[in-house]
Amino acid sequence: MSRKFSWNESWLFTKDAALVKDNRTVLNADAWETVDLPHTWNGKDGQDGGSDYYRGTCYYTKKLNKALLADAQEVYLEFEGANSSADVFVNGTLAVHHDGGYSTFRANITELLEEENDIVVAVDNAPNDRVYPQMADFTFYGGIYRNVNILCVPKTRFDLDYFGGPGVTVTPIVQGADAEVNVTAYFTGLSGTEEVTFTIKDGETVAAKKTVAAAEGKADLMIENVHLWNGRKDPFLYTLEAVLKDGETELDARCVRFGCRFFEIDPDRGFILNGEEYPLRGVSRHQDRPEIGNALLPEHHREDLELICEVGATTIRLAHYQHNQYFYDLCDEMGFVLWAEIPYISNHMPNGRENTISQMKELITQNYNHASIFVWGLSNEISMKGADDPDLLENHRILNDLCHEMDKTRKTTMAVVSMCPMDSEYVNIPDTVSWNHYFGWYGGDTSMNGPWLDKFHATHPNLPVGMSEYGCEALNWHTSNPEQGDYTEEYQAYYHEELIKQLFTRPYIWATHVWNMFDFAADARSEGGEDGMNHKGLVTFDRKYKKDAFYAYKAWLSDEPFVHICGKRYVDRVEEVTKVTVYSNLPEVELFANGVSLGKQASDVHFFYFDVPNAGTTELAAKAGACEDTSRIVKVEKFNDAYRMVETGDVLNWFEITAPDGYFSINDKMGDLLANPAGREMIMNVLKSAMAGKEGMIDASSMMENEAMMGFMAGFTIKRLMSMMGTMGSEPLTKEQMLGFNAALNQIKK
């Protein structure tokens, strides 16, 4: 029988290639660092800004005594995630090479074993032109950041060599009150006399059972009066046990959980689960955490899902890569509808096609049995350089066909960058499509989101459309007069109030996914006063604070009664009368100030707004049904500068930017500058210089000629665009460079 045990403890780690010779360890105890897995070498430098985190080859090593493997006939090393390429050496000989940082891979090391074995793993997250991702707005943490296991297996066993899969697939097909379950098992080393028994269990009750010849490996079983997997309402799971035997001898076994459900995605009615409309309203998730990056423990995954449960989401987009199997298992149990995707993102690389294919094969093979997954994501914002590249189009058709060939039960989708023309050929390749729109944050205003989707729906009436990303950054900055781009918690709350009202009232939208559930690291970023971070999360990076916008979604999505007073971190206020916002999923809220009622309000959009006299210290209490929440405000004469963003380090502050009347500065909008011939020429030269010699960067000339892209960028301030250059593959512009450009703009009349 197969045995699996963890091999995470007491590895040695180094960045120094001199400590590895001929792919073997040169042991020098003082030069190696002892680490337990999961581990990343970018836990700190990948989160502090500057786009300078270490990307290269690092080494892990550990001794393996053959005596620990007992009488195993064959031995595998299993890696659940090593980013982004890995070479595994056993006693100096290459056992396996793997490209792709987010999926499981295995190495059969049986023939390489000696009594005492030197295992060396070279992990490389250096830039290249063939392994995705290479350009994206998140940190590519290097390391063996998921579990490593040793598998001791018999020669006759379930297959371990096909794209990291479990060796058995379960395909339930609901037929009225029953479900036919098609099971296929894949084996290695069969002699021809073996049999496999498939048993479906409902708890301890046997729902169906069948034995077939292992060489055939397939069986159709029937579950009568099937108990459906029904999302968050009732995520019921069956268990399939598959046992391989030769006569009375049990050789190997697998245990797989699965759910029986059926669905459709209708262009007008949205997502339909088990025959009933089931609105998909949820979030996207990046997995990283402070200092540990992607090297998460089970409790981290569970905490994330408990927070997503609390907000009331029904769906999660797992961006932008394959996530941990434990997380998928939890989603099966909790009833989330998942979008699972590969990191084919931002920059299409002609040399990367094979990697997109292999990563998609791994994603589907390893996750086929998860009841929670409903769509396979082909790519994200891949048309940054344009949507009409023939190689890009062919790559998408190949992936789309591959998904349908490997899995006939699910749909395909992709996340399209906002500036992509809605009539692009590539938009029509997958079964469904979603858009990444930030109207109201990067450009435009919040009111543009719903009408844009209405227009797309009208022009593509047979193509289901969703919103795969929308969001707004917020830190611990505050104001009573929120404005687009101010990074305050108040503007983020306003933004999401407006988006909720637009998106959740359009039933044709097949899914919405907030960007993002949690703040996450993007080392190239320099925004909001904290470098290296994307602050669009509804919850802070450390998962300690739920921003007010979190409760806006909870008010619409959760059935758990609650009331929440916004602005708890915004205590000191200068105005005589201040606005206090309250969120609740109950129909009526009453607000008290120092025990005196300010009245009751009813709202059918779950948002309540009160004008509160501001004098001295005011203790606030909001009551809705049996729920209560409290807060406090204090009248001050001068605005508390602790609430105002002041950027630190090599970053421009607002007061350093000169802006003479009648002349341009980097505080102006790109659209206004581009309309001025001298301004257009100047920004063109800056972009050309920043992009020069950068592999995969968007060409400045083609960008200027791309009407859709320029329309999107028109709403950016010049400062914001320049601060984001690092996320597009360029070296981030320094403070001195930006001040120099500002001085030059100060010479151009508006």
N, C-alpha and C positions, 0 to 999 in steps of 0.2 A: 504493500500500500504506500501511497505517496505520503510524505511527511514534509511539513513546512515550518521553519522556525526563523525568528527574527535574527538579523545579524547587524544590528545598529550600533552596538556599543564598542567604544575604545578603538576607533580608527585613528590613524596618524594622517595629518594633513600638512601640505606645504605648497607655496607658490614657487619654490626654488627648484628648477629643473635639474640643477646639479646634484640633487639628492636622489635622482632616478637615473640609473645607467643601464643601457641595454634593456630598458623596460622592466628593470628590477629595482627593488628598493636598495638604496645605499643608506643603511640605518645609522643615524646619528641622533641620539635621543635629544640632544640640545637643540637641534635644528628643526625638528618636527613638532607640530602642535597636536595634542590629543583631543579628539572631538568625538562626540556621539552624534549619530545621524538621527533626524534630518539636520542638514547643515548647509549654510551658504556663506561665501566669502564677501558678499556685498550687503550684509545686514546693516551696515552703517554708511559706507561710502556710496551705496546705491540710493540713499534717502536724504542726502544733505545738500543736493543741488550741485551745479557746476558741470553736469554732464561728463564727469571725469571718473566715474567708478571703474574699478579694475575689470577689464575684459580681456581674458587670455586663458592660458592653460594652467590648471592647478592639479595637484595630485593627492590621491587618497591611497592609503595602503593598509593592509592588515594580513596577519598570518592565519593560515587555515590548516589545522591539523587533521589529516585524513581519518584519524581514529575517531574524531567527533562525528563522522558520517556513518559510523557503524557499518552495516552490510548493504548500504545503498547500491543498487545496480547502476544508476546514473545520477549525476548531480548537476543541478543548475544553480546559477546565481541569478536572482531576479531583482531588477532595479525598477522601482515604481516611478522614478522621476529623477533625471540628471540633466541639468541645463548647461549648454544646449546640444553639444555633441559629446560622445563618450567613447573611449577605447578601454576595454577591459583586458588586462594581461594576466596570465597565470604562468608564473615562473618564466617570465620574459616573452611568452608567446601570446599573440593576439587571439583572444577568445571571441570577441564580438566588437564591431563598431556600430554605433547608433547615432543617427541624426534626428533631432527632435527632442525638445527639452521637457515635454509635458506628458509623456506616455510611458507605459510599462514596456520594458524589453528584458530579454533573458539571454543567458549564455550557458550552453552546455559545456561544462568544463571537465567532463568525465575523463577523457583521454589525456588531459594535460596534468592530471593530479599526480603528485608524489606524496611521500609520507608527510613532509612539511612543505607548505606551499606559500609562495610569495604572491599575494594578490595586489596588483597596482591598477588603479582606475584613473585615467587621465581625462579630466572634464574640461571642456573648452567652451567659453561663451564669447569668444572673440568675433568681431565683425567678419562677415563673408558675404558672398553673393548667391548662396544656394540653400541655406537653411533658414526657415522662417521661425520667428520674426526678426527683422533687421532694423526696421524703422517703425516706431510706434511710441505712443504717449504713455509708456510705463517702463519700469526698470526690468531688465532681463537678468535676474539674479543668477549668478553662477553657483554650481554646487550639486552635491547629491542631497537634494532637499526633500526627498521622500524616502520611504523605507527601503532597505535592502534585505532580502530574504534568501535563505538557502532552501532549495527544494531537493529532497531525496526521493527518487521515483524509480519504479520498476521499468524494465525495458518495454513491456507491454502496458500501455497507459493512454490516458487522454492526451491529445496533442498539445505540446507546449511551445511549438515553434512557429505558429501562424500568427504573426503580428501581435503577440502578447496576449492573445485571447484565452478564455477559460476552457476551450475545447468542447463546448456544448452551446447550442442556440435553442431558444424557446420562442415560438411564434404563436401566440394565442389569436384565434379568429372567432369573434363572438357571432353566434348564429341563433338569433332569437333569445330564448331563455338559457341556452346552453353555450358552451365554447369548445371548439375543436382546438387542440393544442398540438402543433407540429413541432416535434423535437428532432434535432439532428446532433449526433455526437461524432467527434473526429478523434481518430486513434492513431497511435504509432506502435509498430512492432507486433501486429496481429499475426497469428499462425493460421487462423481460419476456423478454429474450434471455439472461440470465445463468444459469449453472449452478453448483452447489456440489458439491464432491467431499468425501466423508467417508472418512477412512482411519483404521482402528484399528491401532495398532502395539503389539507386544510387544517392547520394545527397538527393534531395527532391523528386526524381522521384521513383515511385513504380515499381520495376522490377519483382516482383512476390509476391503472397500472398495466404495463405491457412489457413483455420480453421479446427481443428480436436478436437476430445474429448481429454480432458486432461489426462484421464486414459490411452489413447493410447500413447500420448506424442510424436509421430513421424510423420514427413511429408517429402515428396519429392517435392521440388520446382524446377522450370526450369528457368534459366536466358538465354534469347535468345541474340545472338550476344554478348557474354560475353566479358567484359573488363578484360584482364588478369593482375594479379599482376606479374610484370616483373623485379624484383630486383631493383637495383639502377636506371635502365633506366626509370621505370614507376611503382612505388609501389602503384598501385591502390587498394583501399579498398572499399568493400561494407559494409553495416550495416544491421544486422538482429535485428528486434524488435520482441520480444516475449511477448505477453500480455495474462495473465491468467484472465478469467472472469467467473462469475457465473450469468447467465442471463445478465442483464445490469450492474451488479456490477463488477468493475475492482478490482481484488484482489492483483495482483502482476505483475511485469514486469521486463524484462531484455533487455539490449541493447548490442549487441556483434558485433565487427568489424571482418571481415574475408577477405581473398583474394583467388581468383581462379587462380590456377597455376598447372602445372604438371612438373615432372622432372624425370631424371634417373641419375644414377652414373655408368658410363661405365669404365671398367678396362683399356681401351685404350684411350678413348676420354675425360675422366674426367667427370666433372659435366655438365649436359645438362638441361637447364631451358626452358620450353615451346618449346621444339624441337630444340633449338639452343645451341651450345657450349657456356658456360658461366663460364670462369675460376674463381675459388674461390681462391682469393689471399687476405689474410687479417691478422688479429691479434688475439691474446688472450687478455682477459681483466680481471684483478682483480679490485675490485671496491673501495678499501680503499683510504683514504686521510690523510694528516698530522693532527694529534691530534684528529680527529673525527673518525678515523678508518672506519668502515662500516656504520656509522650513517649519511648517505648522505641525502641531500635535492634534490628536483627535478632539480634545476639548475646545480648540480654536474653531474647528469646523462646526462643532455643535453649537457653540455660542453664536456664530454667524447665523445659523439657521433659526435659532431661537429668536434672534432679533428680527429676522425677516418674517417669521411667523407672527411676531407681535405687531408688526406694521400692517399685517393683513394681506400680504401679497399672495397671489395665486400662481405666479410664474417667476422664473429666474432665468436671465440670460447669463450663461457662464462664459464670461469674456476673459481673454480672447484666445483661449487655449483649452486643452483637456484638463479637467480638474481631478482632484483626488478621488479614487474609487469609494472611499469612505463617505465623501460628501454626496456622491450619487446615491449611495445606499440610504443615507439619511433622507434624501429627497424622495426616494421611493416610499419610505416609511411615513413621511409627513405629507405627501400628496402634492408636491409642486410639479407644475408643468415646465419642463426644461427645454431651453434652446442650447444645444451643445455645438461648439464650433472649433475649427482649427485656426492657428495663428497666421493665416494667409491675410496679411494686413498692410495697409498704407502704400507699400511700394512693390509693385509687381516686378519680380526678378526673372528674366528669361531662363536663367540657370536653376531656378527653384522649382520647376514644374514637378520633377520626380519627388521632391520633398513634400509638396502639397498632396500628391497622390498617396505617398506612404503614410503621412500623418492622418489623412482621412481614413485610410484602411485601418490604421490602429485605433482611431477614435470609434469607428463603427464596430469593429471586431471586439474591442474591449468593453463596449458599452451597450451592445445590442440588446441584452436582456433586461435593461433597466426600464421599468414601467414609466418612470418619470420623464423620459426623453421622448419628445414628439417631433422635433425638427432638427435637421443637421444644417449647421451654418457653413456656407461655402467660403465666405470671406468677409472682411470688414474694411470699409473705406479704401478699397484697393484701387479705385479710379482717381486717386489724387493727381496722377499725371495725365488723366484723360481716360475716357471709357471706351474708346474706339480702337485700341491696340488689338490687332488680330490675334496676337499670341495670348493676351489676357482673355479675350473672348473664348478662344479655344480651350484655354486652361479651365475656365468655368464650365464649359460644356462637358469636358472630360470629368470634372468633379461631380457635376450634377448627374451625369449618366452613371458614374461609379456608385453614387449614393443609392440610386434607384435599383441598380443591379444587385448591390449587397443587401439592401433593405427595402422591400416592397411595401412596408407597412407605414413608413413615415414620410414626411414632406421635407423639402429643401427650402432654404431661405438664405438671405444675406443682408448685411447692414450696409446701406449705400450712403456715401458722404453727401452732405447737403447740396454742394454745388454741382453735383452730377445732373445733367439735363434729364428731365423725367421721361423723355422719349428715347433714351439711349437703348440700343439693341440689348446691351448686357443686362438691363433691368428686367427683361422678360425671360431670362434663362431659368431661374429657379421657380418652384411652385408658388412661393409667396415672396414678398419683399418687405423690408422695413427700412426706414430712413433715420439717419442721425442728423437731427436739426437742433440748432441752438439759437433760434430766433429769440431775442430778448436777453441774450448773454453775449455772444461773440459779435452779433450784428442784428440789424432789424429790431423788431420789438415783439413782445409776447403774443400780441394779437394776430401775428402772421401764421402761427402754427396750424391752427384748425383750418383756416381757409386754404392753406397750401395743400393739406391732405384732401380737402374737398375737391380741389382741382385735379389732383392725381387720381382720385377715385372716379371722377367723372370721365377722365380721359383713358383710364384703364379699368373699366367696369368689371372685367373678369379676373383681375389680378388682386388677390387679398393684399392689403397694405397695412403696415404697422409702424410704430415709432420705436426704433431700437435704441436710440440714445436721445436724451434731452436732459439738461441740467444746468446748474448754476453754482458757482463757488461761494463758500461762506466760511469765514474763520470767526474768531471771537472779536469781531468788530461790530459796532452798533451805531444806529442813527434813527432819528424820528422821521427823516426824509430820505428813504432809500432810493438809490439810483442805480441804473444798470452799470455794472462794472465796479461797484464799490466794495465788493467782497464782504458785505455785512450779512449777518444772519437774517436781518429784516428784509433785505432785498431777495435773498434766497427764498424766504417764506412767501413773499408776494409773488415771485416768479412761479413757484409751484402751485400756489392757489389758482393762478390764471391758467396754467397748463392743465391742471386737474379738471377744471371746468370745461375746457375745450376738448380734451382727449376722452374723458370718461363719459361724455354725453354723445359720442359718435359711435354707435354700435357696430359700424362696419369695420372699425379699426381692429384687426385681428389680435394684436398684442401691443402693450406699451411697456417699456423697460426704462426706468429712471437711470440716468447715469450720474451717480453710482450709489449703491447702498452704503459703501464705506469710502472714506478718503483713502487714497493709495499713493504709493511712491512713483514719481516720474522724475528721475534725477536731472533731466534737461530743463525742467520747469523753473521759472523764476517769477512767481506770481503770488499776490495776496499777502506778502510780508513774510512768508516762510518758504524758502527755496526747497526744491526737490520734491514737491508734493502737488498732487491734484486734489483740491478741496471740494469737489462736487458731491461728496458723500452726504447722505442723510444722517450718518453717524460718523464720529471722528475716527481717525486712523487707529487709535488705541481701543476703540469700542466702548469708551467710558461715557461719552456724552451724545445724547440724541438731540440733534438740532431741531429747531421748531418745525422745519419742513417735514421731518419724520412724522410728527403728529398730524400734519395736514393729511398725509396719506392714511394714517391710522383712522382718522375721522371718516374717511370715505370707504375704507376697505375692511376694517376690523369690526367684528360683532361684539367684541368685549367692551362693555360700557365704560366710558372714561370722559374726563374733561381736562384740558390742558391750557394754562395761561402762557402765552408766548412772552419772550423777552426777559426771561429770568436772569440772564447775565447782563441785561441792560438796566441797571438800577438807577444810576444818577441821570436825571433828566432836567433840562433847562426850561422847557416850555411851561406855561401856566396851566394848560390843559393838554394832556397827552393821550394818544390813542393806544388802547390796549386790545390786543387780538386774543380771542379764545377759540380753541378748536374742541369739538366734541362730536361724537356720533349719535348723541341724543338730540331730540328736536328743539329743546329749549334750554337756555343758559341764563342764570342770574348772577350778576357780579356785585360784590360788596367791597366798599372802600372804608376801612376802619370800622367795619360792622354795619355801615349804612348801605342799603341797597341802591344801586344805580339803575335798577330796572331789570326786567326780563326781556330777552330777545329770542325770537324764533328764526330759524334759517333752514332752507331746504338744500343748502350747499355746505352745511357743517362748519361754516366760518362765521364768527360773531365779533363785532367791532364795537367797542365802548369808548366814549370820551370820558376821561377820568380827570377831575381836578387835581392838580399837582401842587401840594403845599406840605412842607415838612416831610415827615415819613408817612407813607401810606401803605398799610397792610391790605393786600388784595386777597379776596377769596372768590372763586368761581364755583357755582353749584349747578349740577345738572343731574336730575334724578337723585340717586343715592351717592353720586360721585362728587368729589370736591378736590380742588387744587388751590394752592396758595402761592403768593408771590409778594414782592415788595418793590416800591419805587421811592426815590428820595429826591426832593427838589434841591437843585444846586444853581448857583448863579452863573457859573462858567462851565462850558462843555468839558467833560472828562476826557482828556487826550488819550487815556488808556484805551478808549473805545475807537480811536481813529487809527487807521492803518499807517504805520511808518515802516517802510521797508529798510532792511539792514543789509550790511555787507556790500558787495559790489553791485548794488541795485539802485536804480534811480528813485528818489523820493519826489513827490509832487512839487515841493517847494524849490527843488533844484532846477526845474525846467523853466527857462525864460520863454515868455510868450507875448512879444510886443503886439499891441493892438494893430490889426490890419495885416499882420504877417503870419506865416505858418509856423507851427511848432509840432512836436511829436504828440501833442495832446489832440491834434486835429484828426478827423476821420480820413481813412484811406480814400474813400470816394471823392472827397473834396480835393485832396492832393492830386489824384489821378486826373481830375478834370482840368488841372492847371498844367500847361505844357512843360514849364520848367520843373514843376514838382514831379511830374510823371518821369521825366528824364532822370531826376535825382534819385527817386526811389528805385528806378530800374537799375541804376548803377550800383546801389547798395545791395540789392538782391543778387545781381550778377556776381558781385564780389563775395558775398556770403556763400553762394552756391558753387563757386568755382572749385573744381577738382573734387567735389563731393559725390562719390559714387551713389547713384540712385536718387539724388536730389531732384526735385521738380525744376525743370529748366525755366529760368526767369522769363525768357522771351515767350515760350509757349504758355506760361502762366498768364502773362499779360494779354495774350490773344484769346484766352479761354474766358468767354463772356460769362458763363455760369460761375466760374471761380471768382472772377473779379467782382461780380455782383454780390457774391457771398462776402468777400473781403472788404467791400466798400464800407460796411458798418463798423469795422475794427478801427480803434484808434491806432495811429502809427506806432505809438509806444507799445501797445499790446502786441501788435504783429511782430515787432522787433524782439520783444521779450520771449516770443514763442519760437524763434528761429531754431533753437536747439531741438525742439520736438520734431522738426522736419529733417534732421540729419546734419544741419549746419553746426559750426561752432557757435555757442551762444555769444551774442554781441556784448562787449564789455560796457561798463558804465561810461568810460571815456569815449568809446565809439558812438554811443547813443547821444551823449552830450555834444559831440562834434557834429553829428548829423543834425541835431536840434539847432545848433548855431547856424549851420548852413541854411536850414529851413527858415530861420528868422530873417534871412535876406530876401525871401520870395514873398512878394505881395499877394494877398488873396484876391 
